[in-house]
Amino acid sequence: MATKFDAIVVGAGPAGATAAYKLAEAGIKTLLVERGRGRGSKQVFGGRIYVTPVREVFPDVEKTAPIHRWVKREKISILHNSRILSLEYESPEKHSFTTYLTEFTSWIVDKAINAGAVYVDEVRVDSIVEEDGRITGIEAGGERIEASIVIDAEGVNRLLLEKLGLAERLSPEEVALGAKEVIKVGADKINERFGLEEDSGLAWLLVGEPTDYLPGGAFIYTNRDSVSIGVVVYLATAVKKAREEIYRLVEKLRLHPQLRQYWEDGDIIEYSAHLTIESGRRFMPRKLATSGLIVVGDAAGLLLNTGYTFRGVDYAVYSGYLAAEAAKKAFNLGDFSEETLRENYEKKLLGSFIAKDLRNHTGVEQIMHEVEFFEKYPVVAIDTARKLFELGYETPRIQEALRSSLKTHHINLLSFLYKMFKMVRKL
C-alpha cells in the first residue's frame, strides 16, 4: 500500500464510504480505512433510512440500492399488562425504506472501489497525525500514511478526536444503548401477519413495558423476509434503574404475548448491540473541521431522535457528500487550512437541513430524561383507555377517566398538564 494519498477516510460507514466515493469519482487518490472485517461490517442500526437526502447524493438509489421494503405504515404503541394503545398512520408515498445497514454500506463501498478508491479493512487507526498545527495523515500498526486531508468517520466512539482534543471522553449522559435481533420469517408470512403488500413495510415504535418502563423505546421494522426488533435505553438512567440486562429486554420483546404471533416460528439470524447518540447538538465536537481534517457522520453528532422517529444514516450520507465537496474545493485551491475547510464544510453543514433539524429539536433529550414520561404516563394512558373502552354499566367521559387514572397513580392533574404542554413544545 502506498504511504501517501491525496485523501484518507477513516471509517467505512455510510458517511465515510460516501465521502470516499465522491472523492474517488473526482479523480482524487483516496484511501478508505475500516477497522472491521469485510465491507459493511460493524454496521448496526434500527432498520430504516429516509430517502430524500440519499436520493440527492445517489440518484440511482431506488434502482440499485438494497432496498427491502418501503415504509408505508407507521405505528406508535404503548404496552402495559397485555394491553396496547396505538396510533397508526398510512401513506402510499415512498419516503423511507428498510434494509440491512451492512448491505446498504457495502453498496456504497462498492461504488467507492469502482470509482478508484483503495479500500483496506481490518486496520485500526491508532491516531490522526498532527504536525505544526495541521493534520498530515494517519498512523496505523506502526506505519504512517500521509495525506493532504483526512476525513474522520470513526463513529460514536471518537477515540481519535479525543486524542486530538477535539472531543470530550464519552459519558453515559450523552448516549443510549441499543440492542436488536433479526428474525427470519419469510416474505409471505410478513405480508400476511402484518397486513402488508409485497414492497410495503411497517415501522413500529413502542414504549412502556418493552423497555421495563425505562426512558427509551422499542422498535419493530419489517424487512424483505425478516423482522428487526430491538430496544433502546438511555444509558445514564439504565445504569441506575435497570433491573436486568438489555439483551433480556430484547428477548422479552420477542416473547411478548401480544407480539410474538408476528414471528413465533421464525429463526433468529442476528443479534447486535450499539451505542447511539442521545443529543446530536450536545455531542458535536468543538470544531467540525480544522487544518487538514473534516469530521462527518456520528463522530460529528449527526443523529436525531425525537422519540417518534430516528434519523442518522441519511444525515451521515449527506455529511459525507458535503465533506467531499469541501475537500474537492480545497484541492482546487491548494488550500487545506482550517479557515477554508470550515467555510466550505462546517458552514454549509450548519446551514443545511441537518443542523436545522437538530436546532429545532433541541431539548428533546430533556424530555427523554423525564422518568415519569416512561414509568407512569404510559400506565395512565392504558388505564384511561381501559376505563373508556372496557365498559360495564356506566360510560365515563374522557376527562373523568383521565382524572380517575391520574388519581389512582398519584399524579397531580396540574403537574401532568404542565409536563404534557412542555413535552409538546419540545417535540
Buried (B, 14 or more C-beta within 10 A) or exposed (E): EEEEBBBBBBBBBBBBBBBBBBBBBBEBBBBBBBBBEEBBBBBBBBBBBBBEBBBEBBEEBBEEBBBBBBBBBBBBBBBBEEBBBEEEEEEEEBEBBBBBBBBBBBBBBBBBBEBBBBBEBEBEBBBBBBEEEBBBBBEBEEEBBBBBBBBBBBBBEBBBBBEBEBBEEBEBBBBBBBBBBBBBBBBEBBBEBBEBEEBBBBBBBBBBBBBBBBBBBBBBBBBBBBBBBBBBBBBBBBEEBBEEEBBBBBBBBBEBEEBEEBBEEBEBEBEBBBBBBBBBBEBBBEBBBBBBBBBBBBBBBBBBBBBEBBBBBBBBBBBBBBBBBBBBBBBEEEEBBBEBBBBBBBBBBBEBEBBEBBEEBEBBBEBBBBBBBBBBBBBBBBBBBBBBEEEEEEEBEEEBBBBBBBEEBEBEEEEBEEBEEBBEEBE
